Amino acid sequence: MPDFLRLSDLAAVPASLRGAYVAIGNFDGFHRGHQSVLEVLKARAAQAGVPAVVLTFEPHPRDVFAPTPFMFRLTQGDAKARLAEALGLDAIAILNFDRAFSQIEAEDFVSRFLVDALGVTGVIVGTDFHFGRQRRGTPTFLKAEGDRLGFAVETLGLMDEGDEPISSSRIRAALSEGAVTAANRLLGYHWFFEGKVEQGDQRGRELGYPTANMAVPTGFQLAQGVFAVRARLGDRLLDGVAAFGKPMFDNQRPPFETHLFDFAGDIYGQTISVALIAHIRGQEVFSGLDELIAAMDRDSRRARTCIADANPISALDARLGFVD
């Protein structure tokens, strides 16, 4: 197979991907439950001697039908592609989901995308997967279509940890509570997100802690507080301490602010990826700037220790390269 491929539609699927085994779903987070599905996908594809492809959708269907986007997304399209490649898949197809797409009949979805475009050998979905107009496409429907049209269909259940399944909503809840270690454990890697560095109010620079500021998307519900982070800037991997929320200043839609240790440079407009290593503390209001600076000094020392002690959670985590 050639290098990993990313497709934005299925209008002209490369010949190298025809006959693929395909897993279909939203896969927000690519968490350990998703990874178990994708490991089965890789095994089935290897047995059949065909490519392993994940088919997913952006934006999330729930946001399309909401008055305004509201979901706390764990992985946007770029992150999904990075994770799919790190998992050893051959390609990802990220189809644009809108109201018109939602009106495609389930039979047409199967014939247009799975049969005509991809010529699938087999398809893997979760037990809760639905597709097509009025969500008529169910795993049972898909199995009948596979039997009729000549491709295999396999339905896989959720993976449990503790007393409940691993799910995107469970991970969102953990991050919204600042439970970074628990969220990372469920994900199987250190959660990361990315954005462009924008100019802020320069207050951190005045306090001796210049920051790379990233605007967060609507629906971003990470707990406000202070975090130990690893940041990727181009080919560079940098340690840092980050704050989300400004309780002492304007706290309406605050940016995510990362102070990069031992770094100086103008990086406005560049894209930075940030992985959460540990939660250091919640947001606090201090009596003055001297007390705030003293807290920032403590946070930095704690962040350096957390980063030095961090290890990859999994082989996937190691391949992502934020923690070595």
C-alpha positions in Angstrom: 0.0 0.0 0.0 1.1 3.6 -0.6 1.3 6.2 2.2 -1.7 6.9 4.4 -4.4 8.7 2.4 -7.0 11.2 3.5 -10.1 11.6 1.4 -12.7 14.5 1.7 -15.2 12.7 -0.5 -15.7 9.5 -2.4 -16.1 11.0 -5.9 -12.8 9.5 -7.1 -11.5 6.8 -4.8 -8.0 5.7 -5.7 -7.7 2.2 -7.2 -5.5 1.2 -4.3 -8.4 1.6 -1.9 -11.0 -0.3 -3.9 -12.2 -3.5 -2.2 -11.3 -2.1 1.3 -12.6 -3.3 4.6 -14.3 -0.3 6.1 -15.3 0.8 9.6 -18.1 3.4 9.7 -18.9 5.8 12.5 -18.5 9.3 14.1 -15.5 8.1 16.1 -15.3 11.3 18.2 -12.2 10.7 20.3 -10.9 7.5 18.7 -10.9 6.2 22.3 -10.1 2.7 23.4 -13.5 1.4 22.5 -13.1 2.8 19.0 -9.6 1.4 18.9 -10.9 -2.1 19.6 -13.2 -1.8 16.6 -10.4 -0.6 14.4 -8.1 -3.4 15.5 -10.7 -5.9 14.4 -10.9 -3.9 11.1 -7.2 -4.2 10.6 -7.3 -7.9 11.3 -10.2 -8.5 8.9 -8.5 -6.4 6.2 -5.2 -8.3 6.6 -7.0 -11.7 6.4 -8.7 -10.6 3.2 -5.6 -8.9 1.8 -7.3 -5.5 1.3 -6.9 -2.0 2.7 -8.3 -0.9 6.1 -10.3 2.3 5.8 -12.3 4.3 8.3 -15.3 6.3 7.1 -16.4 9.1 9.3 -18.3 12.4 9.1 -17.7 16.1 9.9 -19.2 18.1 11.5 -20.9 15.9 14.1 -24.5 15.2 13.1 -25.8 16.5 16.5 -24.3 19.9 15.7 -25.9 20.0 12.3 -29.4 19.7 13.7 -28.8 22.0 16.7 -29.6 25.7 16.4 -25.9 26.4 17.0 -23.0 24.0 17.4 -22.9 22.8 21.0 -20.9 19.6 21.3 -17.7 19.4 23.2 -15.7 17.7 20.4 -12.8 15.5 21.4 -11.4 15.1 17.8 -12.0 17.3 14.8 -11.1 16.0 11.3 -7.4 16.7 11.5 -7.0 14.9 14.8 -9.1 12.0 13.5 -6.7 11.7 10.5 -3.6 11.8 12.7 -5.0 9.1 15.0 -6.1 6.9 12.1 -2.6 7.0 10.6 -1.0 6.3 14.0 -3.3 3.3 14.4 -1.9 1.9 11.2 -4.9 2.2 9.0 -4.5 2.8 5.2 -6.9 5.7 4.8 -9.6 7.8 6.3 -12.5 9.3 4.4 -14.1 12.3 6.1 -17.4 13.1 4.4 -19.1 16.4 4.9 -22.3 15.9 6.9 -25.1 18.4 6.4 -28.9 18.4 6.2 -28.9 17.3 2.6 -26.5 14.4 3.4 -28.9 13.3 6.2 -31.7 12.9 3.6 -29.8 10.2 1.6 -31.9 7.0 1.7 -30.2 4.2 3.5 -30.3 2.1 0.3 -28.6 4.9 -1.6 -25.9 5.3 1.0 -25.0 1.6 0.6 -25.1 1.6 -3.2 -23.4 5.0 -3.8 -20.6 4.9 -1.1 -20.0 1.3 -0.1 -20.6 -0.5 -3.4 -20.0 1.9 -6.3 -17.4 4.2 -4.7 -15.4 1.8 -2.5 -16.4 -1.7 -3.7 -16.1 -2.8 -0.1 -15.1 -6.4 0.9 -16.6 -5.9 4.3 -18.0 -3.3 6.7 -17.7 -3.0 10.5 -20.0 -0.9 12.6 -21.0 -0.5 16.2 -24.3 -1.7 17.7 -25.6 1.9 17.9 -24.7 2.9 14.4 -27.5 4.4 12.3 -27.4 6.1 8.9 -29.6 7.4 6.1 -32.8 9.4 6.1 -34.8 9.1 9.3 -31.9 6.9 10.6 -33.4 3.9 8.8 -30.1 2.3 8.2 -29.4 0.0 11.2 -26.9 -2.7 11.7 -29.6 -5.3 10.9 -30.5 -3.4 7.7 -26.8 -3.2 6.7 -26.3 -6.9 7.3 -29.3 -7.7 4.9 -27.8 -5.3 2.3 -24.4 -7.0 2.6 -26.0 -10.4 2.1 -27.8 -9.1 -0.9 -24.9 -7.2 -2.5 -22.0 -9.5 -1.5 -20.1 -7.9 1.3 -19.5 -9.0 4.9 -21.0 -7.0 7.8 -19.8 -7.3 11.4 -21.4 -5.5 14.3 -19.3 -4.9 17.5 -20.4 -3.9 21.0 -18.9 -1.3 23.3 -15.9 -1.9 25.5 -16.4 -1.6 29.2 -14.2 -0.2 31.9 -15.4 -0.3 35.4 -19.2 -0.5 35.6 -19.9 1.3 32.3 -18.9 1.3 28.6 -16.0 3.5 27.4 -17.8 6.3 25.5 -17.1 9.8 24.1 -19.6 11.3 26.5 -17.9 9.7 29.4 -14.6 11.2 28.3 -16.2 14.6 27.7 -17.5 14.5 31.3 -14.1 13.6 32.7 -12.4 16.5 30.9 -15.2 18.9 31.9 -14.4 18.0 35.5 -10.6 18.4 35.1 -10.1 14.6 35.4 -7.3 14.5 32.8 -5.7 11.2 34.0 -9.1 9.4 33.8 -9.9 10.9 30.4 -6.5 10.0 29.0 -6.8 6.4 30.4 -10.2 6.0 28.6 -8.8 7.5 25.4 -5.6 5.3 25.5 -3.5 8.4 24.7 -2.9 11.9 26.0 -5.7 14.0 24.7 -4.6 16.7 22.3 -6.2 19.5 20.3 -4.8 22.2 18.0 -5.4 25.7 16.8 -3.7 28.8 15.5 -1.7 31.1 17.8 -3.4 34.4 18.1 -2.5 37.7 19.7 -3.8 38.1 23.2 -3.8 41.0 25.7 0.0 40.6 26.4 -0.7 40.3 30.1 1.2 37.1 30.5 4.3 38.7 28.9 4.1 41.6 31.4 4.0 39.0 34.3 7.0 37.2 33.0 5.0 34.3 31.5 4.4 35.0 27.8 1.8 32.6 26.3 0.8 31.1 23.0 -3.0 31.8 22.9 -5.4 29.6 21.0 -9.1 30.4 20.5 -11.3 27.5 21.6 -14.3 26.3 19.5 -17.9 26.8 20.5 -18.8 24.0 22.9 -15.3 23.6 24.4 -16.0 22.4 27.9 -12.6 21.6 29.4 -12.6 22.5 33.1 -11.1 25.9 33.7 -7.8 25.5 35.5 -4.1 24.9 35.0 -2.5 22.0 33.2 0.9 20.5 32.4 1.2 20.2 28.6 3.3 19.1 25.8 3.1 21.2 22.6 4.1 20.4 19.1 5.1 23.4 17.0 6.2 22.2 13.5 8.9 19.6 14.2 9.5 20.9 17.7 8.1 19.3 20.9 8.0 21.8 23.8 7.1 21.4 27.5 4.8 23.9 29.0 2.2 25.0 31.5 -1.2 26.1 30.3 -4.2 28.0 31.8 -7.8 28.0 30.6 -10.0 30.7 32.1 -9.2 34.1 33.5 -11.2 34.5 36.7 -9.2 37.7 37.6 -9.8 39.3 34.2 -12.3 39.1 31.4 -13.5 35.4 31.5 -15.9 35.5 28.6 -14.8 32.9 26.0 -11.2 32.8 27.3 -8.4 31.5 25.1 -6.3 28.4 26.0 -3.0 30.0 27.0 0.2 28.0 27.0 3.5 29.2 28.4 6.2 27.2 26.6 9.3 26.6 28.8 12.7 27.8 27.6 11.2 29.2 24.3 11.2 32.6 22.7 9.9 33.5 19.3 7.1 35.1 17.3 4.7 32.3 16.4 1.5 34.3 15.7 -0.5 32.6 13.0 1.2 29.3 13.3 -0.6 26.1 14.2 0.2 24.5 17.6 -1.0 21.1 18.9 -1.3 20.8 22.7 -1.5 17.5 24.6 -2.7 17.5 28.2 -0.3 15.6 30.5 -1.8 16.4 33.9 -4.3 18.7 35.7 -2.4 20.8 38.2 -5.2 22.8 39.9 -8.5 24.5 39.4 -9.0 28.2 38.7 -8.3 30.4 41.6 -8.7 34.2 42.3 -5.7 35.8 44.0 -5.5 38.9 46.1 -3.0 40.6 43.7 -0.5 40.2 41.0 2.3 39.2 43.3 0.3 36.3 44.7 -0.7 35.3 41.1 2.9 35.3 40.0 3.9 33.2 43.0 1.2 30.7 42.0 2.4 30.6 38.4 5.9 29.9 39.6 4.6 26.9 41.6 2.5 25.7 38.7 5.5 25.8 36.4 7.6 23.7 38.8 4.8 21.2 39.2 4.2 21.0 35.5 7.9 20.3 34.8 7.7 17.4 37.3 4.5 16.0 35.8 6.0 16.1 32.3 9.3 14.5 33.4 7.3 11.6 35.1 5.0 11.1 32.1 5.1 7.9 30.1 3.2 6.8 27.0 -0.1 5.2 27.9 0.0 2.8 24.9 1.8 2.1 21.6 -0.6 4.5 20.0 0.3 7.2 22.5 4.0 6.6 21.7 3.4 6.9 18.0 1.5 10.2 18.4 4.8 11.5 19.8 3.7 13.8 22.5 5.2 11.6 25.3 8.3 9.6 24.9 
